[in-house]
C-alpha cells in the first residue's frame, strides 16, 4: 500500500504545474482568473512568467458568449 501511495504522489506531481494545480482544471482556471482580476485592479503580479494562452482563450470565449446573451 505504501508503494502505491508513493507512486500516486509522484504521478500527482507530474500532473500539476507551478501553481500546484492540474492544468485546465476548474481550480486552475479560477486561480488564473483571480490573478488577472488582481492585475486589472492594479495590484503587483504575485507570479513570474506569462499567463497561459488557454486562460486568455477561455476569457475571450466567455466574453463572446456574454456579448451574444445581451
PDB file with one MODEL, atoms N, CA, C and O in Angstrom:
MODEL        1
ATOM      1  N   UNK A   1       0.832  -1.194   0.000  1.00  0.00           N
ATOM      2  CA  UNK A   1       0.000   0.000   0.000  1.00  0.00           C
ATOM      3  C   UNK A   1       0.878   1.259   0.000  1.00  0.00           C
ATOM      4  O   UNK A   1       0.567   2.243  -0.671  1.00  0.00           O
ATOM      5  N   UNK A   2       1.950   1.214   0.743  1.00  0.00           N
ATOM      6  CA  UNK A   2       2.856   2.357   0.823  1.00  0.00           C
ATOM      7  C   UNK A   2       3.441   2.702  -0.548  1.00  0.00           C
ATOM      8  O   UNK A   2       3.582   3.870  -0.910  1.00  0.00           O
ATOM      9  N   UNK A   3       3.774   1.656  -1.293  1.00  0.00           N
ATOM     10  CA  UNK A   3       4.337   1.851  -2.632  1.00  0.00           C
ATOM     11  C   UNK A   3       3.312   2.493  -3.575  1.00  0.00           C
ATOM     12  O   UNK A   3       3.663   3.349  -4.388  1.00  0.00           O
ATOM     13  N   UNK A   4       2.082   2.087  -3.466  1.00  0.00           N
ATOM     14  CA  UNK A   4       1.025   2.676  -4.302  1.00  0.00           C
ATOM     15  C   UNK A   4       0.866   4.154  -3.978  1.00  0.00           C
ATOM     16  O   UNK A   4       0.756   4.975  -4.888  1.00  0.00           O
ATOM     17  N   UNK A   5       0.852   4.502  -2.708  1.00  0.00           N
ATOM     18  CA  UNK A   5       0.727   5.905  -2.315  1.00  0.00           C
ATOM     19  C   UNK A   5       1.911   6.731  -2.815  1.00  0.00           C
ATOM     20  O   UNK A   5       1.733   7.859  -3.275  1.00  0.00           O
ATOM     21  N   UNK A   6       3.118   6.172  -2.727  1.00  0.00           N
ATOM     22  CA  UNK A   6       4.300   6.866  -3.224  1.00  0.00           C
ATOM     23  C   UNK A   6       4.188   7.115  -4.718  1.00  0.00           C
ATOM     24  O   UNK A   6       4.473   8.216  -5.189  1.00  0.00           O
ATOM     25  N   UNK A   7       3.778   6.109  -5.460  1.00  0.00           N
ATOM     26  CA  UNK A   7       3.647   6.248  -6.908  1.00  0.00           C
ATOM     27  C   UNK A   7       2.528   7.222  -7.272  1.00  0.00           C
ATOM     28  O   UNK A   7       2.646   7.968  -8.243  1.00  0.00           O
ATOM     29  N   UNK A   8       1.461   7.216  -6.509  1.00  0.00           N
ATOM     30  CA  UNK A   8       0.369   8.152  -6.742  1.00  0.00           C
ATOM     31  C   UNK A   8       0.832   9.593  -6.520  1.00  0.00           C
ATOM     32  O   UNK A   8       0.483  10.480  -7.299  1.00  0.00           O
ATOM     33  N   UNK A   9       1.604   9.832  -5.476  1.00  0.00           N
ATOM     34  CA  UNK A   9       2.143  11.177  -5.232  1.00  0.00           C
ATOM     35  C   UNK A   9       3.062  11.623  -6.363  1.00  0.00           C
ATOM     36  O   UNK A   9       3.029  12.783  -6.774  1.00  0.00           O
ATOM     37  N   UNK A  10       3.877  10.706  -6.864  1.00  0.00           N
ATOM     38  CA  UNK A  10       4.750  11.041  -7.990  1.00  0.00           C
ATOM     39  C   UNK A  10       3.931  11.414  -9.226  1.00  0.00           C
ATOM     40  O   UNK A  10       4.252  12.367  -9.935  1.00  0.00           O
ATOM     41  N   UNK A  11       2.887  10.658  -9.464  1.00  0.00           N
ATOM     42  CA  UNK A  11       2.018  10.948 -10.608  1.00  0.00           C
ATOM     43  C   UNK A  11       1.334  12.301 -10.441  1.00  0.00           C
ATOM     44  O   UNK A  11       1.271  13.081 -11.391  1.00  0.00           O
ATOM     45  N   UNK A  12       0.827  12.583  -9.261  1.00  0.00           N
ATOM     46  CA  UNK A  12       0.193  13.872  -8.997  1.00  0.00           C
ATOM     47  C   UNK A  12       1.173  15.018  -9.221  1.00  0.00           C
ATOM     48  O   UNK A  12       0.792  16.058  -9.760  1.00  0.00           O
ATOM     49  N   UNK A  13       2.418  14.844  -8.819  1.00  0.00           N
ATOM     50  CA  UNK A  13       3.427  15.879  -9.022  1.00  0.00           C
ATOM     51  C   UNK A  13       3.671  16.142 -10.504  1.00  0.00           C
ATOM     52  O   UNK A  13       3.936  17.277 -10.900  1.00  0.00           O
ATOM     53  N   UNK A  14       3.584  15.116 -11.307  1.00  0.00           N
ATOM     54  CA  UNK A  14       3.771  15.288 -12.750  1.00  0.00           C
ATOM     55  C   UNK A  14       2.579  15.969 -13.397  1.00  0.00           C
ATOM     56  O   UNK A  14       2.722  16.617 -14.434  1.00  0.00           O
ATOM     57  N   UNK A  15       1.418  15.831 -12.804  1.00  0.00           N
ATOM     58  CA  UNK A  15       0.201  16.374 -13.392  1.00  0.00           C
ATOM     59  C   UNK A  15      -0.091  17.812 -12.974  1.00  0.00           C
ATOM     60  O   UNK A  15      -1.052  18.404 -13.466  1.00  0.00           O
ATOM     61  N   UNK A  16       0.694  18.377 -12.097  1.00  0.00           N
ATOM     62  CA  UNK A  16       0.472  19.741 -11.649  1.00  0.00           C
ATOM     63  C   UNK A  16       1.543  20.661 -12.209  1.00  0.00           C
ATOM     64  O   UNK A  16       2.621  20.217 -12.603  1.00  0.00           O
ATOM     65  N   UNK A  17       1.231  21.944 -12.239  1.00  0.00           N
ATOM     66  CA  UNK A  17       2.224  22.907 -12.703  1.00  0.00           C
ATOM     67  C   UNK A  17       2.748  23.705 -11.518  1.00  0.00           C
ATOM     68  O   UNK A  17       2.575  23.296 -10.369  1.00  0.00           O
ATOM     69  N   UNK A  18       3.382  24.831 -11.786  1.00  0.00           N
ATOM     70  CA  UNK A  18       3.996  25.616 -10.711  1.00  0.00           C
ATOM     71  C   UNK A  18       2.973  26.168  -9.719  1.00  0.00           C
ATOM     72  O   UNK A  18       3.339  26.557  -8.610  1.00  0.00           O
ATOM     73  N   UNK A  19       1.697  26.206 -10.103  1.00  0.00           N
ATOM     74  CA  UNK A  19       0.651  26.671  -9.186  1.00  0.00           C
ATOM     75  C   UNK A  19       0.256  25.584  -8.197  1.00  0.00           C
ATOM     76  O   UNK A  19      -0.403  25.859  -7.194  1.00  0.00           O
ATOM     77  N   UNK A  20       0.660  24.348  -8.480  1.00  0.00           N
ATOM     78  CA  UNK A  20       0.253  23.227  -7.641  1.00  0.00           C
ATOM     79  C   UNK A  20      -1.088  22.660  -8.054  1.00  0.00           C
ATOM     80  O   UNK A  20      -1.627  21.777  -7.386  1.00  0.00           O
ATOM     81  N   UNK A  21      -1.630  23.165  -9.159  1.00  0.00           N
ATOM     82  CA  UNK A  21      -2.939  22.734  -9.644  1.00  0.00           C
ATOM     83  C   UNK A  21      -2.788  21.995 -10.969  1.00  0.00           C
ATOM     84  O   UNK A  21      -1.819  22.199 -11.701  1.00  0.00           O
ATOM     85  N   UNK A  22      -3.745  21.147 -11.262  1.00  0.00           N
ATOM     86  CA  UNK A  22      -3.737  20.432 -12.535  1.00  0.00           C
ATOM     87  C   UNK A  22      -4.148  21.398 -13.646  1.00  0.00           C
ATOM     88  O   UNK A  22      -5.227  21.988 -13.587  1.00  0.00           O
ATOM     89  N   UNK A  23      -3.294  21.563 -14.659  1.00  0.00           N
ATOM     90  CA  UNK A  23      -3.636  22.457 -15.760  1.00  0.00           C
ATOM     91  C   UNK A  23      -4.969  22.088 -16.405  1.00  0.00           C
ATOM     92  O   UNK A  23      -5.301  20.915 -16.575  1.00  0.00           O
ATOM     93  N   UNK A  24      -5.713  23.120 -16.754  1.00  0.00           N
ATOM     94  CA  UNK A  24      -7.011  23.023 -17.426  1.00  0.00           C
ATOM     95  C   UNK A  24      -8.139  22.544 -16.513  1.00  0.00           C
ATOM     96  O   UNK A  24      -9.247  22.290 -16.988  1.00  0.00           O
ATOM     97  N   UNK A  25      -7.879  22.417 -15.226  1.00  0.00           N
ATOM     98  CA  UNK A  25      -8.954  22.081 -14.295  1.00  0.00           C
ATOM     99  C   UNK A  25      -9.690  23.372 -13.924  1.00  0.00           C
ATOM    100  O   UNK A  25      -9.178  24.470 -14.145  1.00  0.00           O
ATOM    101  N   UNK A  26     -10.865  23.236 -13.371  1.00  0.00           N
ATOM    102  CA  UNK A  26     -11.630  24.425 -12.971  1.00  0.00           C
ATOM    103  C   UNK A  26     -10.874  25.228 -11.912  1.00  0.00           C
ATOM    104  O   UNK A  26     -10.897  26.459 -11.930  1.00  0.00           O
ATOM    105  N   UNK A  27     -10.212  24.538 -10.999  1.00  0.00           N
ATOM    106  CA  UNK A  27      -9.443  25.239  -9.961  1.00  0.00           C
ATOM    107  C   UNK A  27      -8.293  26.019 -10.587  1.00  0.00           C
ATOM    108  O   UNK A  27      -7.979  27.125 -10.147  1.00  0.00           O
ATOM    109  N   UNK A  28      -7.664  25.445 -11.616  1.00  0.00           N
ATOM    110  CA  UNK A  28      -6.563  26.098 -12.310  1.00  0.00           C
ATOM    111  C   UNK A  28      -7.048  27.359 -13.019  1.00  0.00           C
ATOM    112  O   UNK A  28      -6.410  28.407 -12.923  1.00  0.00           O
ATOM    113  N   UNK A  29      -8.169  27.265 -13.730  1.00  0.00           N
ATOM    114  CA  UNK A  29      -8.726  28.443 -14.394  1.00  0.00           C
ATOM    115  C   UNK A  29      -9.130  29.509 -13.370  1.00  0.00           C
ATOM    116  O   UNK A  29      -8.908  30.699 -13.592  1.00  0.00           O
ATOM    117  N   UNK A  30      -9.719  29.085 -12.257  1.00  0.00           N
ATOM    118  CA  UNK A  30     -10.122  30.036 -11.218  1.00  0.00           C
ATOM    119  C   UNK A  30      -8.904  30.755 -10.643  1.00  0.00           C
ATOM    120  O   UNK A  30      -8.959  31.957 -10.384  1.00  0.00           O
ATOM    121  N   UNK A  31      -7.810  30.030 -10.444  1.00  0.00           N
ATOM    122  CA  UNK A  31      -6.570  30.630  -9.948  1.00  0.00           C
ATOM    123  C   UNK A  31      -6.109  31.738 -10.893  1.00  0.00           C
ATOM    124  O   UNK A  31      -5.809  32.848 -10.452  1.00  0.00           O
ATOM    125  N   UNK A  32      -6.053  31.442 -12.186  1.00  0.00           N
ATOM    126  CA  UNK A  32      -5.569  32.428 -13.153  1.00  0.00           C
ATOM    127  C   UNK A  32      -6.538  33.588 -13.325  1.00  0.00           C
ATOM    128  O   UNK A  32      -6.112  34.723 -13.536  1.00  0.00           O
ATOM    129  N   UNK A  33      -7.831  33.318 -13.239  1.00  0.00           N
ATOM    130  CA  UNK A  33      -8.807  34.404 -13.318  1.00  0.00           C
ATOM    131  C   UNK A  33      -8.634  35.367 -12.148  1.00  0.00           C
ATOM    132  O   UNK A  33      -8.768  36.580 -12.307  1.00  0.00           O
ATOM    133  N   UNK A  34      -8.338  34.821 -10.979  1.00  0.00           N
ATOM    134  CA  UNK A  34      -8.075  35.669  -9.813  1.00  0.00           C
ATOM    135  C   UNK A  34      -6.820  36.513 -10.033  1.00  0.00           C
ATOM    136  O   UNK A  34      -6.803  37.696  -9.694  1.00  0.00           O
ATOM    137  N   UNK A  35      -5.779  35.916 -10.595  1.00  0.00           N
ATOM    138  CA  UNK A  35      -4.548  36.652 -10.901  1.00  0.00           C
ATOM    139  C   UNK A  35      -4.845  37.796 -11.859  1.00  0.00           C
ATOM    140  O   UNK A  35      -4.385  38.919 -11.654  1.00  0.00           O
ATOM    141  N   UNK A  36      -5.608  37.515 -12.894  1.00  0.00           N
ATOM    142  CA  UNK A  36      -5.934  38.541 -13.889  1.00  0.00           C
ATOM    143  C   UNK A  36      -6.778  39.641 -13.265  1.00  0.00           C
ATOM    144  O   UNK A  36      -6.538  40.821 -13.520  1.00  0.00           O
ATOM    145  N   UNK A  37      -7.755  39.278 -12.456  1.00  0.00           N
ATOM    146  CA  UNK A  37      -8.573  40.286 -11.768  1.00  0.00           C
ATOM    147  C   UNK A  37      -7.695  41.205 -10.918  1.00  0.00           C
ATOM    148  O   UNK A  37      -7.907  42.418 -10.895  1.00  0.00           O
ATOM    149  N   UNK A  38      -6.730  40.643 -10.232  1.00  0.00           N
ATOM    150  CA  UNK A  38      -5.829  41.452  -9.403  1.00  0.00           C
ATOM    151  C   UNK A  38      -4.958  42.374 -10.257  1.00  0.00           C
ATOM    152  O   UNK A  38      -4.731  43.530  -9.900  1.00  0.00           O
ATOM    153  N   UNK A  39      -4.476  41.859 -11.377  1.00  0.00           N
ATOM    154  CA  UNK A  39      -3.676  42.692 -12.284  1.00  0.00           C
ATOM    155  C   UNK A  39      -4.502  43.861 -12.813  1.00  0.00           C
ATOM    156  O   UNK A  39      -4.019  44.992 -12.871  1.00  0.00           O
ATOM    157  N   UNK A  40      -5.745  43.587 -13.196  1.00  0.00           N
ATOM    158  CA  UNK A  40      -6.617  44.632 -13.714  1.00  0.00           C
ATOM    159  C   UNK A  40      -6.982  45.661 -12.642  1.00  0.00           C
ATOM    160  O   UNK A  40      -7.296  46.810 -12.951  1.00  0.00           O
ATOM    161  N   UNK A  41      -6.936  45.234 -11.384  1.00  0.00           N
ATOM    162  CA  UNK A  41      -7.211  46.144 -10.271  1.00  0.00           C
ATOM    163  C   UNK A  41      -5.982  46.983  -9.913  1.00  0.00           C
ATOM    164  O   UNK A  41      -6.045  47.855  -9.046  1.00  0.00           O
ATOM    165  N   UNK A  42      -4.860  46.707 -10.596  1.00  0.00           N
ATOM    166  CA  UNK A  42      -3.661  47.498 -10.367  1.00  0.00           C
ATOM    167  C   UNK A  42      -2.688  46.933  -9.363  1.00  0.00           C
ATOM    168  O   UNK A  42      -1.717  47.598  -9.001  1.00  0.00           O
ATOM    169  N   UNK A  43      -2.927  45.714  -8.901  1.00  0.00           N
ATOM    170  CA  UNK A  43      -2.010  45.094  -7.955  1.00  0.00           C
ATOM    171  C   UNK A  43      -0.773  44.572  -8.675  1.00  0.00           C
ATOM    172  O   UNK A  43      -0.811  44.273  -9.868  1.00  0.00           O
ATOM    173  N   UNK A  44       0.307  44.469  -7.938  1.00  0.00           N
ATOM    174  CA  UNK A  44       1.525  43.900  -8.483  1.00  0.00           C
ATOM    175  C   UNK A  44       1.323  42.399  -8.702  1.00  0.00           C
ATOM    176  O   UNK A  44       0.655  41.745  -7.902  1.00  0.00           O
ATOM    177  N   UNK A  45       1.886  41.853  -9.767  1.00  0.00           N
ATOM    178  CA  UNK A  45       1.713  40.408 -10.001  1.00  0.00           C
ATOM    179  C   UNK A  45       2.359  39.578  -8.899  1.00  0.00           C
ATOM    180  O   UNK A  45       3.446  39.891  -8.412  1.00  0.00           O
ATOM    181  N   UNK A  46       1.665  38.517  -8.524  1.00  0.00           N
ATOM    182  CA  UNK A  46       2.158  37.616  -7.482  1.00  0.00           C
ATOM    183  C   UNK A  46       2.831  36.396  -8.096  1.00  0.00           C
ATOM    184  O   UNK A  46       3.004  35.379  -7.425  1.00  0.00           O
ATOM    185  N   UNK A  47       3.207  36.489  -9.353  1.00  0.00           N
ATOM    186  CA  UNK A  47       3.820  35.368 -10.047  1.00  0.00           C
ATOM    187  C   UNK A  47       4.838  35.904 -11.045  1.00  0.00           C
ATOM    188  O   UNK A  47       4.872  37.098 -11.344  1.00  0.00           O
ATOM    189  N   UNK A  48       5.640  35.024 -11.537  1.00  0.00           N
ATOM    190  CA  UNK A  48       6.594  35.378 -12.594  1.00  0.00           C
ATOM    191  C   UNK A  48       6.286  34.522 -13.805  1.00  0.00           C
ATOM    192  O   UNK A  48       6.027  33.325 -13.684  1.00  0.00           O
ATOM    193  N   UNK A  49       6.315  35.128 -14.948  1.00  0.00           N
ATOM    194  CA  UNK A  49       6.081  34.376 -16.173  1.00  0.00           C
ATOM    195  C   UNK A  49       4.784  34.782 -16.837  1.00  0.00           C
ATOM    196  O   UNK A  49       4.024  35.590 -16.304  1.00  0.00           O
ATOM    197  N   UNK A  50       4.540  34.216 -18.005  1.00  0.00           N
ATOM    198  CA  UNK A  50       3.354  34.585 -18.768  1.00  0.00           C
ATOM    199  C   UNK A  50       2.088  33.901 -18.263  1.00  0.00           C
ATOM    200  O   UNK A  50       2.135  32.861 -17.607  1.00  0.00           O
ATOM    201  N   UNK A  51       0.979  34.509 -18.582  1.00  0.00           N
ATOM    202  CA  UNK A  51      -0.319  33.897 -18.321  1.00  0.00           C
ATOM    203  C   UNK A  51      -0.545  32.871 -19.427  1.00  0.00           C
ATOM    204  O   UNK A  51      -0.349  33.189 -20.600  1.00  0.00           O
ATOM    205  N   UNK A  52      -0.948  31.664 -19.090  1.00  0.00           N
ATOM    206  CA  UNK A  52      -1.141  30.640 -20.119  1.00  0.00           C
ATOM    207  C   UNK A  52      -2.152  31.067 -21.182  1.00  0.00           C
ATOM    208  O   UNK A  52      -3.173  31.678 -20.865  1.00  0.00           O
ATOM    209  N   UNK A  53      -1.865  30.746 -22.432  1.00  0.00           N
ATOM    210  CA  UNK A  53      -2.735  31.124 -23.539  1.00  0.00           C
ATOM    211  C   UNK A  53      -4.125  30.515 -23.400  1.00  0.00           C
ATOM    212  O   UNK A  53      -5.104  31.106 -23.855  1.00  0.00           O
ATOM    213  N   UNK A  54      -4.224  29.344 -22.779  1.00  0.00           N
ATOM    214  CA  UNK A  54      -5.528  28.711 -22.585  1.00  0.00           C
ATOM    215  C   UNK A  54      -6.437  29.573 -21.720  1.00  0.00           C
ATOM    216  O   UNK A  54      -7.655  29.580 -21.899  1.00  0.00           O
ATOM    217  N   UNK A  55      -5.843  30.295 -20.788  1.00  0.00           N
ATOM    218  CA  UNK A  55      -6.615  31.168 -19.897  1.00  0.00           C
ATOM    219  C   UNK A  55      -7.170  32.351 -20.686  1.00  0.00           C
ATOM    220  O   UNK A  55      -8.341  32.701 -20.543  1.00  0.00           O
ATOM    221  N   UNK A  56      -6.331  32.964 -21.517  1.00  0.00           N
ATOM    222  CA  UNK A  56      -6.815  34.094 -22.314  1.00  0.00           C
ATOM    223  C   UNK A  56      -7.846  33.632 -23.333  1.00  0.00           C
ATOM    224  O   UNK A  56      -8.818  34.341 -23.589  1.00  0.00           O
ATOM    225  N   UNK A  57      -7.648  32.450 -23.920  1.00  0.00           N
ATOM    226  CA  UNK A  57      -8.640  31.914 -24.854  1.00  0.00           C
ATOM    227  C   UNK A  57      -9.993  31.728 -24.166  1.00  0.00           C
ATOM    228  O   UNK A  57     -11.038  32.038 -24.738  1.00  0.00           O
ATOM    229  N   UNK A  58      -9.962  31.223 -22.947  1.00  0.00           N
ATOM    230  CA  UNK A  58     -11.216  30.996 -22.214  1.00  0.00           C
ATOM    231  C   UNK A  58     -11.887  32.325 -21.864  1.00  0.00           C
ATOM    232  O   UNK A  58     -13.112  32.436 -21.917  1.00  0.00           O
ATOM    233  N   UNK A  59     -11.089  33.329 -21.508  1.00  0.00           N
ATOM    234  CA  UNK A  59     -11.660  34.644 -21.194  1.00  0.00           C
ATOM    235  C   UNK A  59     -12.326  35.243 -22.431  1.00  0.00           C
ATOM    236  O   UNK A  59     -13.414  35.811 -22.335  1.00  0.00           O
ATOM    237  N   UNK A  60     -11.690  35.121 -23.575  1.00  0.00           N
ATOM    238  CA  UNK A  60     -12.265  35.636 -24.820  1.00  0.00           C
ATOM    239  C   UNK A  60     -13.551  34.890 -25.153  1.00  0.00           C
ATOM    240  O   UNK A  60     -14.546  35.504 -25.539  1.00  0.00           O
ATOM    241  N   UNK A  61     -13.532  33.590 -25.008  1.00  0.00           N
ATOM    242  CA  UNK A  61     -14.717  32.775 -25.279  1.00  0.00           C
ATOM    243  C   UNK A  61     -15.888  33.178 -24.383  1.00  0.00           C
ATOM    244  O   UNK A  61     -17.020  33.294 -24.853  1.00  0.00           O
ATOM    245  N   UNK A  62     -15.618  33.388 -23.105  1.00  0.00           N
ATOM    246  CA  UNK A  62     -16.682  33.809 -22.178  1.00  0.00           C
ATOM    247  C   UNK A  62     -17.215  35.187 -22.534  1.00  0.00           C
ATOM    248  O   UNK A  62     -18.422  35.424 -22.485  1.00  0.00           O
ATOM    249  N   UNK A  63     -16.315  36.096 -22.891  1.00  0.00           N
ATOM    250  CA  UNK A  63     -16.753  37.449 -23.255  1.00  0.00           C
ATOM    251  C   UNK A  63     -17.621  37.412 -24.502  1.00  0.00           C
ATOM    252  O   UNK A  63     -18.606  38.146 -24.582  1.00  0.00           O
ATOM    253  N   UNK A  64     -17.282  36.579 -25.472  1.00  0.00           N
ATOM    254  CA  UNK A  64     -18.084  36.452 -26.678  1.00  0.00           C
ATOM    255  C   UNK A  64     -19.457  35.880 -26.357  1.00  0.00           C
ATOM    256  O   UNK A  64     -20.460  36.346 -26.899  1.00  0.00           O
ATOM    257  N   UNK A  65     -19.518  34.887 -25.494  1.00  0.00           N
ATOM    258  CA  UNK A  65     -20.807  34.309 -25.101  1.00  0.00           C
ATOM    259  C   UNK A  65     -21.663  35.332 -24.373  1.00  0.00           C
ATOM    260  O   UNK A  65     -22.867  35.409 -24.617  1.00  0.00           O
ATOM    261  N   UNK A  66     -21.065  36.119 -23.482  1.00  0.00           N
ATOM    262  CA  UNK A  66     -21.806  37.140 -22.751  1.00  0.00           C
ATOM    263  C   UNK A  66     -22.325  38.211 -23.703  1.00  0.00           C
ATOM    264  O   UNK A  66     -23.428  38.722 -23.510  1.00  0.00           O
ATOM    265  N   UNK A  67     -21.550  38.556 -24.724  1.00  0.00           N
ATOM    266  CA  UNK A  67     -21.965  39.557 -25.691  1.00  0.00           C
ATOM    267  C   UNK A  67     -23.157  39.064 -26.495  1.00  0.00           C
ATOM    268  O   UNK A  67     -24.023  39.860 -26.858  1.00  0.00           O
ATOM    269  N   UNK A  68     -23.221  37.777 -26.779  1.00  0.00           N
ATOM    270  CA  UNK A  68     -24.353  37.220 -27.519  1.00  0.00           C
ATOM    271  C   UNK A  68     -25.638  37.209 -26.688  1.00  0.00           C
ATOM    272  O   UNK A  68     -26.735  37.356 -27.227  1.00  0.00           O
ATOM    273  N   UNK A  69     -25.492  37.035 -25.377  1.00  0.00           N
ATOM    274  CA  UNK A  69     -26.644  36.988 -24.486  1.00  0.00           C
ATOM    275  C   UNK A  69     -27.305  38.351 -24.366  1.00  0.00           C
ATOM    276  O   UNK A  69     -28.527  38.444 -24.249  1.00  0.00           O
ATOM    277  N   UNK A  70     -26.502  39.410 -24.393  1.00  0.00           N
ATOM    278  CA  UNK A  70     -27.031  40.761 -24.199  1.00  0.00           C
ATOM    279  C   UNK A  70     -27.669  41.262 -25.405  1.00  0.00           C
ATOM    280  O   UNK A  70     -28.170  42.386 -25.417  1.00  0.00           O
TER     281      UNK A  70
ENDMDL
END
